[in-house]
Amino acid sequence: MYYEFYIDIFFLENMIMDLALLLLTGRILKCRIMWRRLLPGSFFGALGACMLILVPTGHVVLIFAFGYVILSFGMVKITFAALQKKTLIKGVMLLYGMAFLSGGIFQTLFSQITLPVIFLGMLSVLFLTLLLKGYQSLKYKTQEVYDVTIALHGRCKRVKGLRDTGNHLKEPVTGKPVSIIGYDSIKELLDKDVKMFYIPYHSIGKSSGILPGMTLDYISIERENGSQKIEHPVIAVSKEAVNYKGSYQIILNPCLVDD
């Protein structure tokens, strides 16, 4: 018994699957996805998969080193070139995880449905995407979102605030924890007397940057056991909204909520 193997079809199937998995990785990492990098990244992965076919099955170490280390790091590095070292490793682990999950879904579908491999692969990625969306939706429902009042120069505004454990931003001079708000959510409180300063930051997909900041009169956070008032907190202003759905307008530094 023998099987006909078409290297061009195998390459195309792997490139499409790699492209879909890299798209999901970028979405989870919240990286800007550029097709001029996404296509070479998926091409590199598909080319590497074809090269692995030529390696004798006895060379386990070589297959592991190239297939599971160099190939994965190369795909993520090519696609998301601006990632820092820690985030790059996280991206590789995410790619591993999603490839493992999609592979399990693929095997289940393969045993139940008769379709070409490429369609089963895309269907697997689609199921994985739906699972991730369901998880993110459930995660949001369990997130800590508070009613927040921000005050500046005697004027107040109520917004929704999210306690984000990933926000470790601090004002470099005083060391005060910094919360982040979108410009549209605070512009009506701004006036010519506001003293602005700049706060350096690091984020996923961007090595460094600066955000304009200011010191508010106070922030009041509504809790189950009453309101919590923080005097003279530092806030950074983002050009874009901190949540595109508008579910919350300010990202609270966890140090403010946990005090």
ZISUL-V752175 format. One record per helix or strand of 3 or more residues. SS is the DSSP state (H for helix, E for strand). FROM is the first residue (numbers start at 1). TO is the last residue. If there is no record, write none. Layout:
ss;from;to
SS;FROM;TO
SS;FROM;TO
This chain:
ss;from;to
H;7;29
H;35;53
H;60;79
H;85;112
H;117;141
E;145;152
E;155;164
E;177;182
H;183;189
E;197;203
E;206;215
E;218;223
E;226;231
E;234;238
E;250;253
H;254;258
